[in-house]
Amino acid sequence: MLRLGLLLLVVPAVLLMAGYMYDLSLADACLEQGGSWDYRAARCDEAGAAHPFTPFMVRHPLWVNGGMLLSVVGLLLCIAGLYRRR
């Protein structure tokens, strides 16, 4: 139970960070090219139109909320696994 808990505690957080960093790198590459990143459509607009910033949580609520829920379940499984061993 402890191993499953640790897996559920760590993997969703790492995947969320990887998704966020990938999204950030796409937007940064677009800005370096002189474009404007359209967060809603996830594409670079070369025309130079200004697009408003939309947070990652707003664009991917299921990923963020689901990942955090899995991490909390993993934490509870870790606590139960450590409690049961003693």
Biopython code that builds the backbone (N, CA, C, O; Angstrom):
import numpy as np
from Bio.PDB.StructureBuilder import StructureBuilder

atoms = [
    (1, "MET", "N", (0.824, -1.187, 0.000)),
    (1, "MET", "CA", (0.000, 0.000, 0.000)),
    (1, "MET", "C", (0.874, 1.259, 0.000)),
    (1, "MET", "O", (0.512, 2.281, -0.584)),
    (2, "LEU", "N", (2.018, 1.166, 0.659)),
    (2, "LEU", "CA", (2.911, 2.316, 0.728)),
    (2, "LEU", "C", (3.484, 2.656, -0.650)),
    (2, "LEU", "O", (3.586, 3.829, -1.008)),
    (3, "ARG", "N", (3.854, 1.638, -1.415)),
    (3, "ARG", "CA", (4.402, 1.884, -2.750)),
    (3, "ARG", "C", (3.369, 2.520, -3.676)),
    (3, "ARG", "O", (3.676, 3.455, -4.417)),
    (4, "LEU", "N", (2.153, 2.009, -3.627)),
    (4, "LEU", "CA", (1.086, 2.594, -4.442)),
    (4, "LEU", "C", (0.822, 4.028, -4.020)),
    (4, "LEU", "O", (0.605, 4.897, -4.864)),
    (5, "GLY", "N", (0.840, 4.279, -2.720)),
    (5, "GLY", "CA", (0.634, 5.632, -2.217)),
    (5, "GLY", "C", (1.719, 6.587, -2.680)),
    (5, "GLY", "O", (1.431, 7.714, -3.085)),
    (6, "LEU", "N", (2.972, 6.136, -2.621)),
    (6, "LEU", "CA", (4.065, 6.983, -3.091)),
    (6, "LEU", "C", (3.961, 7.246, -4.580)),
    (6, "LEU", "O", (4.239, 8.351, -5.044)),
    (7, "LEU", "N", (3.561, 6.231, -5.326)),
    (7, "LEU", "CA", (3.394, 6.393, -6.773)),
    (7, "LEU", "C", (2.302, 7.416, -7.079)),
    (7, "LEU", "O", (2.477, 8.291, -7.927)),
    (8, "LEU", "N", (1.176, 7.297, -6.382)),
    (8, "LEU", "CA", (0.077, 8.241, -6.603)),
    (8, "LEU", "C", (0.386, 9.632, -6.070)),
    (8, "LEU", "O", (-0.189, 10.618, -6.531)),
    (9, "LEU", "N", (1.281, 9.712, -5.113)),
    (9, "LEU", "CA", (1.650, 11.010, -4.566)),
    (9, "LEU", "C", (2.584, 11.769, -5.498)),
    (9, "LEU", "O", (2.464, 12.985, -5.641)),
    (10, "VAL", "N", (3.510, 11.062, -6.130)),
    (10, "VAL", "CA", (4.563, 11.714, -6.901)),
    (10, "VAL", "C", (4.222, 11.863, -8.390)),
    (10, "VAL", "O", (4.427, 12.933, -8.965)),
    (11, "VAL", "N", (3.710, 10.811, -9.010)),
    (11, "VAL", "CA", (3.531, 10.808, -10.472)),
    (11, "VAL", "C", (2.577, 11.903, -10.962)),
    (11, "VAL", "O", (2.916, 12.592, -11.924)),
    (12, "PRO", "N", (1.407, 12.098, -10.354)),
    (12, "PRO", "CA", (0.543, 13.181, -10.864)),
    (12, "PRO", "C", (1.180, 14.570, -10.767)),
    (12, "PRO", "O", (0.997, 15.401, -11.656)),
    (13, "ALA", "N", (1.921, 14.819, -9.695)),
    (13, "ALA", "CA", (2.572, 16.120, -9.554)),
    (13, "ALA", "C", (3.641, 16.316, -10.625)),
    (13, "ALA", "O", (3.773, 17.406, -11.182)),
    (14, "VAL", "N", (4.403, 15.263, -10.913)),
    (14, "VAL", "CA", (5.438, 15.360, -11.945)),
    (14, "VAL", "C", (4.802, 15.566, -13.318)),
    (14, "VAL", "O", (5.296, 16.365, -14.113)),
    (15, "LEU", "N", (3.721, 14.859, -13.598)),
    (15, "LEU", "CA", (3.040, 15.021, -14.884)),
    (15, "LEU", "C", (2.435, 16.417, -15.041)),
    (15, "LEU", "O", (2.469, 16.989, -16.131)),
    (16, "LEU", "N", (1.886, 16.962, -13.965)),
    (16, "LEU", "CA", (1.349, 18.324, -14.023)),
    (16, "LEU", "C", (2.457, 19.337, -14.272)),
    (16, "LEU", "O", (2.288, 20.261, -15.068)),
    (17, "MET", "N", (3.589, 19.168, -13.598)),
    (17, "MET", "CA", (4.706, 20.082, -13.826)),
    (17, "MET", "C", (5.233, 19.963, -15.250)),
    (17, "MET", "O", (5.584, 20.968, -15.868)),
    (18, "ALA", "N", (5.291, 18.744, -15.774)),
    (18, "ALA", "CA", (5.768, 18.548, -17.149)),
    (18, "ALA", "C", (4.815, 19.196, -18.152)),
    (18, "ALA", "O", (5.258, 19.843, -19.101)),
    (19, "GLY", "N", (3.519, 19.025, -17.947)),
    (19, "GLY", "CA", (2.537, 19.654, -18.831)),
    (19, "GLY", "C", (2.602, 21.164, -18.779)),
    (19, "GLY", "O", (2.497, 21.832, -19.807)),
    (20, "TYR", "N", (2.774, 21.705, -17.584)),
    (20, "TYR", "CA", (2.874, 23.156, -17.437)),
    (20, "TYR", "C", (4.135, 23.688, -18.112)),
    (20, "TYR", "O", (4.093, 24.708, -18.800)),
    (21, "MET", "N", (5.252, 22.998, -17.916)),
    (21, "MET", "CA", (6.511, 23.455, -18.510)),
    (21, "MET", "C", (6.474, 23.350, -20.036)),
    (21, "MET", "O", (7.025, 24.210, -20.723)),
    (22, "TYR", "N", (5.837, 22.314, -20.571)),
    (22, "TYR", "CA", (5.685, 22.188, -22.024)),
    (22, "TYR", "C", (4.846, 23.338, -22.575)),
    (22, "TYR", "O", (5.195, 23.940, -23.591)),
    (23, "ASP", "N", (3.755, 23.632, -21.908)),
    (23, "ASP", "CA", (2.885, 24.731, -22.318)),
    (23, "ASP", "C", (3.627, 26.068, -22.251)),
    (23, "ASP", "O", (3.493, 26.907, -23.142)),
    (24, "LEU", "N", (4.396, 26.250, -21.202)),
    (24, "LEU", "CA", (5.168, 27.470, -21.038)),
    (24, "LEU", "C", (6.245, 27.607, -22.117)),
    (24, "LEU", "O", (6.494, 28.704, -22.618)),
    (25, "SER", "N", (6.877, 26.490, -22.468)),
    (25, "SER", "CA", (7.921, 26.554, -23.495)),
    (25, "SER", "C", (7.341, 26.875, -24.873)),
    (25, "SER", "O", (7.980, 27.564, -25.667)),
    (26, "LEU", "N", (6.143, 26.383, -25.158)),
    (26, "LEU", "CA", (5.497, 26.728, -26.431)),
    (26, "LEU", "C", (5.187, 28.220, -26.503)),
    (26, "LEU", "O", (5.425, 28.861, -27.527)),
    (27, "ALA", "N", (4.661, 28.762, -25.422)),
    (27, "ALA", "CA", (4.338, 30.188, -25.394)),
    (27, "ALA", "C", (5.609, 31.026, -25.481)),
    (27, "ALA", "O", (5.627, 32.050, -26.163)),
    (28, "ASP", "N", (6.659, 30.607, -24.805)),
    (28, "ASP", "CA", (7.915, 31.346, -24.834)),
    (28, "ASP", "C", (8.545, 31.335, -26.225)),
    (28, "ASP", "O", (9.065, 32.353, -26.682)),
    (29, "ALA", "N", (8.498, 30.190, -26.891)),
    (29, "ALA", "CA", (9.047, 30.102, -28.248)),
    (29, "ALA", "C", (8.278, 31.015, -29.207)),
    (29, "ALA", "O", (8.871, 31.636, -30.089)),
    (30, "CYS", "N", (6.978, 31.092, -29.032)),
    (30, "CYS", "CA", (6.163, 31.963, -29.876)),
    (30, "CYS", "C", (6.520, 33.426, -29.648)),
    (30, "CYS", "O", (6.652, 34.197, -30.598)),
    (31, "LEU", "N", (6.676, 33.802, -28.382)),
    (31, "LEU", "CA", (7.018, 35.185, -28.073)),
    (31, "LEU", "C", (8.404, 35.546, -28.592)),
    (31, "LEU", "O", (8.625, 36.682, -29.012)),
    (32, "GLU", "N", (9.338, 34.603, -28.572)),
    (32, "GLU", "CA", (10.673, 34.866, -29.099)),
    (32, "GLU", "C", (10.658, 35.091, -30.607)),
    (32, "GLU", "O", (11.514, 35.796, -31.141)),
    (33, "GLN", "N", (9.689, 34.493, -31.292)),
    (33, "GLN", "CA", (9.558, 34.670, -32.737)),
    (33, "GLN", "C", (8.823, 35.959, -33.088)),
    (33, "GLN", "O", (8.713, 36.311, -34.263)),
    (34, "GLY", "N", (8.326, 36.656, -32.089)),
    (34, "GLY", "CA", (7.624, 37.917, -32.329)),
    (34, "GLY", "C", (6.132, 37.765, -32.456)),
    (34, "GLY", "O", (5.442, 38.723, -32.804)),
    (35, "GLY", "N", (5.616, 36.582, -32.181)),
    (35, "GLY", "CA", (4.178, 36.353, -32.278)),
    (35, "GLY", "C", (3.478, 36.577, -30.957)),
    (35, "GLY", "O", (4.069, 37.034, -29.978)),
    (36, "SER", "N", (2.217, 36.245, -30.958)),
    (36, "SER", "CA", (1.404, 36.332, -29.751)),
    (36, "SER", "C", (0.774, 34.959, -29.518)),
    (36, "SER", "O", (0.134, 34.407, -30.413)),
    (37, "TRP", "N", (0.952, 34.413, -28.328)),
    (37, "TRP", "CA", (0.461, 33.080, -28.034)),
    (37, "TRP", "C", (-1.022, 33.142, -27.662)),
    (37, "TRP", "O", (-1.409, 33.849, -26.731)),
    (38, "ASP", "N", (-1.830, 32.405, -28.389)),
    (38, "ASP", "CA", (-3.259, 32.298, -28.110)),
    (38, "ASP", "C", (-3.445, 31.112, -27.173)),
    (38, "ASP", "O", (-3.381, 29.960, -27.601)),
    (39, "TYR", "N", (-3.674, 31.397, -25.892)),
    (39, "TYR", "CA", (-3.753, 30.344, -24.886)),
    (39, "TYR", "C", (-4.968, 29.456, -25.072)),
    (39, "TYR", "O", (-4.897, 28.254, -24.816)),
    (40, "ARG", "N", (-6.075, 30.021, -25.510)),
    (40, "ARG", "CA", (-7.297, 29.224, -25.690)),
    (40, "ARG", "C", (-7.159, 28.226, -26.829)),
    (40, "ARG", "O", (-7.589, 27.081, -26.696)),
    (41, "ALA", "N", (-6.570, 28.635, -27.941)),
    (41, "ALA", "CA", (-6.423, 27.761, -29.111)),
    (41, "ALA", "C", (-5.106, 27.001, -29.103)),
    (41, "ALA", "O", (-4.909, 26.097, -29.916)),
    (42, "ALA", "N", (-4.199, 27.356, -28.194)),
    (42, "ALA", "CA", (-2.870, 26.736, -28.079)),
    (42, "ALA", "C", (-2.112, 26.803, -29.408)),
    (42, "ALA", "O", (-1.615, 25.796, -29.911)),
    (43, "ARG", "N", (-2.038, 28.015, -29.958)),
    (43, "ARG", "CA", (-1.301, 28.201, -31.202)),
    (43, "ARG", "C", (-0.696, 29.596, -31.212)),
    (43, "ARG", "O", (-1.126, 30.499, -30.494)),
    (44, "CYS", "N", (0.321, 29.733, -32.056)),
    (44, "CYS", "CA", (1.016, 31.012, -32.179)),
    (44, "CYS", "C", (0.342, 31.852, -33.266)),
    (44, "CYS", "O", (0.122, 31.378, -34.381)),
    (45, "ASP", "N", (0.021, 33.083, -32.933)),
    (45, "ASP", "CA", (-0.597, 34.002, -33.875)),
    (45, "ASP", "C", (0.481, 34.952, -34.375)),
    (45, "ASP", "O", (0.977, 35.795, -33.628)),
    (46, "GLU", "N", (0.830, 34.809, -35.627)),
    (46, "GLU", "CA", (1.901, 35.620, -36.211)),
    (46, "GLU", "C", (1.436, 37.030, -36.559)),
    (46, "GLU", "O", (2.264, 37.907, -36.803)),
    (47, "ALA", "N", (0.147, 37.256, -36.585)),
    (47, "ALA", "CA", (-0.370, 38.567, -36.984)),
    (47, "ALA", "C", (-0.068, 39.637, -35.945)),
    (47, "ALA", "O", (-0.157, 40.828, -36.242)),
    (48, "GLY", "N", (0.284, 39.235, -34.748)),
    (48, "GLY", "CA", (0.632, 40.207, -33.718)),
    (48, "GLY", "C", (-0.553, 40.668, -32.888)),
    (48, "GLY", "O", (-0.424, 41.619, -32.117)),
    (49, "ALA", "N", (-1.697, 40.024, -33.023)),
    (49, "ALA", "CA", (-2.844, 40.392, -32.203)),
    (49, "ALA", "C", (-2.564, 40.006, -30.756)),
    (49, "ALA", "O", (-2.035, 38.927, -30.488)),
    (50, "ALA", "N", (-2.916, 40.876, -29.837)),
    (50, "ALA", "CA", (-2.673, 40.606, -28.422)),
    (50, "ALA", "C", (-3.760, 39.682, -27.881)),
    (50, "ALA", "O", (-4.952, 39.971, -27.987)),
    (51, "HIS", "N", (-3.328, 38.571, -27.303)),
    (51, "HIS", "CA", (-4.265, 37.615, -26.702)),
    (51, "HIS", "C", (-4.122, 37.688, -25.189)),
    (51, "HIS", "O", (-3.009, 37.797, -24.674)),
    (52, "PRO", "N", (-5.238, 37.629, -24.476)),
    (52, "PRO", "CA", (-5.149, 37.698, -23.012)),
    (52, "PRO", "C", (-4.553, 36.403, -22.441)),
    (52, "PRO", "O", (-4.704, 35.323, -23.013)),
    (53, "PHE", "N", (-3.879, 36.546, -21.306)),
    (53, "PHE", "CA", (-3.311, 35.384, -20.622)),
    (53, "PHE", "C", (-4.430, 34.601, -19.950)),
    (53, "PHE", "O", (-5.278, 35.171, -19.264)),
    (54, "THR", "N", (-4.422, 33.298, -20.154)),
    (54, "THR", "CA", (-5.372, 32.407, -19.498)),
    (54, "THR", "C", (-4.571, 31.387, -18.708)),
    (54, "THR", "O", (-3.772, 30.659, -19.297)),
    (55, "PRO", "N", (-4.755, 31.306, -17.392)),
    (55, "PRO", "CA", (-3.951, 30.403, -16.578)),
    (55, "PRO", "C", (-4.132, 28.926, -16.973)),
    (55, "PRO", "O", (-5.156, 28.537, -17.535)),
    (56, "PHE", "N", (-3.128, 28.137, -16.666)),
    (56, "PHE", "CA", (-3.138, 26.707, -16.964)),
    (56, "PHE", "C", (-4.324, 26.022, -16.281)),
    (56, "PHE", "O", (-4.945, 25.132, -16.862)),
    (57, "MET", "N", (-4.634, 26.427, -15.072)),
    (57, "MET", "CA", (-5.749, 25.837, -14.312)),
    (57, "MET", "C", (-7.085, 26.063, -15.009)),
    (57, "MET", "O", (-7.957, 25.195, -14.974)),
    (58, "VAL", "N", (-7.252, 27.211, -15.636)),
    (58, "VAL", "CA", (-8.509, 27.524, -16.324)),
    (58, "VAL", "C", (-8.628, 26.717, -17.609)),
    (58, "VAL", "O", (-9.720, 26.291, -17.985)),
    (59, "ARG", "N", (-7.491, 26.507, -18.285)),
    (59, "ARG", "CA", (-7.510, 25.780, -19.554)),
    (59, "ARG", "C", (-7.579, 24.267, -19.376)),
    (59, "ARG", "O", (-8.102, 23.569, -20.244)),
    (60, "HIS", "N", (-7.061, 23.752, -18.265)),
    (60, "HIS", "CA", (-7.029, 22.303, -18.034)),
    (60, "HIS", "C", (-7.500, 21.966, -16.616)),
    (60, "HIS", "O", (-6.725, 21.432, -15.823)),
    (61, "PRO", "N", (-8.752, 22.270, -16.291)),
    (61, "PRO", "CA", (-9.198, 22.039, -14.907)),
    (61, "PRO", "C", (-9.261, 20.557, -14.534)),
    (61, "PRO", "O", (-9.006, 20.203, -13.383)),
    (62, "LEU", "N", (-9.593, 19.697, -15.478)),
    (62, "LEU", "CA", (-9.675, 18.268, -15.161)),
    (62, "LEU", "C", (-8.298, 17.697, -14.850)),
    (62, "LEU", "O", (-8.154, 16.889, -13.932)),
    (63, "TRP", "N", (-7.286, 18.109, -15.608)),
    (63, "TRP", "CA", (-5.921, 17.631, -15.353)),
    (63, "TRP", "C", (-5.441, 18.078, -13.977)),
    (63, "TRP", "O", (-4.911, 17.277, -13.207)),
    (64, "VAL", "N", (-5.629, 19.348, -13.674)),
    (64, "VAL", "CA", (-5.120, 19.892, -12.414)),
    (64, "VAL", "C", (-5.895, 19.327, -11.227)),
    (64, "VAL", "O", (-5.288, 18.849, -10.268)),
    (65, "ASN", "N", (-7.211, 19.373, -11.276)),
    (65, "ASN", "CA", (-8.004, 18.869, -10.158)),
    (65, "ASN", "C", (-7.870, 17.361, -9.998)),
    (65, "ASN", "O", (-7.785, 16.858, -8.878)),
    (66, "GLY", "N", (-7.850, 16.639, -11.115)),
    (66, "GLY", "CA", (-7.681, 15.190, -11.039)),
    (66, "GLY", "C", (-6.316, 14.806, -10.521)),
    (66, "GLY", "O", (-6.194, 13.879, -9.721)),
    (67, "GLY", "N", (-5.280, 15.507, -10.966)),
    (67, "GLY", "CA", (-3.932, 15.230, -10.483)),
    (67, "GLY", "C", (-3.785, 15.513, -9.001)),
    (67, "GLY", "O", (-3.152, 14.746, -8.277)),
    (68, "MET", "N", (-4.361, 16.602, -8.555)),
    (68, "MET", "CA", (-4.276, 16.919, -7.126)),
    (68, "MET", "C", (-5.091, 15.932, -6.292)),
    (68, "MET", "O", (-4.690, 15.584, -5.182)),
    (69, "LEU", "N", (-6.221, 15.483, -6.813)),
    (69, "LEU", "CA", (-7.017, 14.489, -6.103)),
    (69, "LEU", "C", (-6.252, 13.172, -5.980)),
    (69, "LEU", "O", (-6.254, 12.546, -4.920)),
    (70, "LEU", "N", (-5.598, 12.755, -7.064)),
    (70, "LEU", "CA", (-4.784, 11.537, -6.995)),
    (70, "LEU", "C", (-3.630, 11.688, -6.012)),
    (70, "LEU", "O", (-3.283, 10.733, -5.317)),
    (71, "SER", "N", (-3.040, 12.858, -5.946)),
    (71, "SER", "CA", (-1.954, 13.086, -4.992)),
    (71, "SER", "C", (-2.450, 13.007, -3.551)),
    (71, "SER", "O", (-1.756, 12.474, -2.685)),
    (72, "VAL", "N", (-3.626, 13.525, -3.295)),
    (72, "VAL", "CA", (-4.185, 13.445, -1.943)),
    (72, "VAL", "C", (-4.511, 11.997, -1.588)),
    (72, "VAL", "O", (-4.264, 11.562, -0.463)),
    (73, "VAL", "N", (-5.061, 11.254, -2.535)),
    (73, "VAL", "CA", (-5.321, 9.829, -2.291)),
    (73, "VAL", "C", (-4.008, 9.099, -2.020)),
    (73, "VAL", "O", (-3.940, 8.246, -1.135)),
    (74, "GLY", "N", (-2.970, 9.433, -2.779)),
    (74, "GLY", "CA", (-1.659, 8.841, -2.549)),
    (74, "GLY", "C", (-1.120, 9.176, -1.173)),
    (74, "GLY", "O", (-0.531, 8.320, -0.513)),
    (75, "LEU", "N", (-1.313, 10.411, -0.730)),
    (75, "LEU", "CA", (-0.879, 10.798, 0.604)),
    (75, "LEU", "C", (-1.607, 9.994, 1.678)),
    (75, "LEU", "O", (-0.990, 9.535, 2.639)),
    (76, "LEU", "N", (-2.901, 9.828, 1.516)),
    (76, "LEU", "CA", (-3.671, 9.046, 2.483)),
    (76, "LEU", "C", (-3.242, 7.581, 2.486)),
    (76, "LEU", "O", (-3.185, 6.957, 3.545)),
    (77, "LEU", "N", (-2.939, 7.025, 1.307)),
    (77, "LEU", "CA", (-2.454, 5.648, 1.249)),
    (77, "LEU", "C", (-1.077, 5.518, 1.903)),
    (77, "LEU", "O", (-0.792, 4.510, 2.550)),
    (78, "CYS", "N", (-0.230, 6.524, 1.739)),
    (78, "CYS", "CA", (1.082, 6.512, 2.398)),
    (78, "CYS", "C", (0.923, 6.535, 3.918)),
    (78, "CYS", "O", (1.592, 5.790, 4.633)),
    (79, "ILE", "N", (0.041, 7.388, 4.395)),
    (79, "ILE", "CA", (-0.193, 7.461, 5.838)),
    (79, "ILE", "C", (-0.732, 6.142, 6.356)),
    (79, "ILE", "O", (-0.292, 5.655, 7.398)),
    (80, "ALA", "N", (-1.687, 5.557, 5.633)),
    (80, "ALA", "CA", (-2.246, 4.268, 6.054)),
    (80, "ALA", "C", (-1.182, 3.170, 6.001)),
    (80, "ALA", "O", (-1.125, 2.326, 6.895)),
    (81, "GLY", "N", (-0.349, 3.172, 4.977)),
    (81, "GLY", "CA", (0.701, 2.168, 4.870)),
    (81, "GLY", "C", (1.739, 2.294, 5.969)),
    (81, "GLY", "O", (2.212, 1.281, 6.485)),
    (82, "LEU", "N", (2.104, 3.511, 6.337)),
    (82, "LEU", "CA", (3.067, 3.702, 7.409)),
    (82, "LEU", "C", (2.452, 3.376, 8.771)),
    (82, "LEU", "O", (3.141, 2.857, 9.649)),
    (83, "TYR", "N", (1.195, 3.669, 8.951)),
    (83, "TYR", "CA", (0.524, 3.384, 10.204)),
    (83, "TYR", "C", (0.348, 1.888, 10.418)),
    (83, "TYR", "O", (0.500, 1.388, 11.532)),
    (84, "ARG", "N", (0.030, 1.185, 9.349)),
    (84, "ARG", "CA", (-0.250, -0.241, 9.426)),
    (84, "ARG", "C", (1.025, -1.053, 9.705)),
    (84, "ARG", "O", (0.937, -2.105, 10.338)),
    (85, "ARG", "N", (2.188, -0.607, 9.262)),
    (85, "ARG", "CA", (3.429, -1.350, 9.442)),
    (85, "ARG", "C", (3.900, -1.373, 10.880)),
    (85, "ARG", "O", (4.608, -2.302, 11.271)),
    (86, "ARG", "N", (3.545, -0.414, 11.660)),
    (86, "ARG", "CA", (4.042, -0.339, 13.039)),
    (86, "ARG", "C", (3.201, -1.128, 13.929)),
    (86, "ARG", "O", (3.460, -1.187, 15.131)),
]
sb = StructureBuilder()
sb.init_structure("model")
sb.init_model(0)
sb.init_chain("A")
sb.init_seg("    ")
for serial, (resi, resn, name, xyz) in enumerate(atoms, 1):
    if name == "N":
        sb.init_residue(resn, " ", resi, " ")
    sb.init_atom(name, np.array(xyz, "f"), 0.0, 1.0, " ", f" {name:<3s}", serial, name[0])
structure = sb.get_structure()
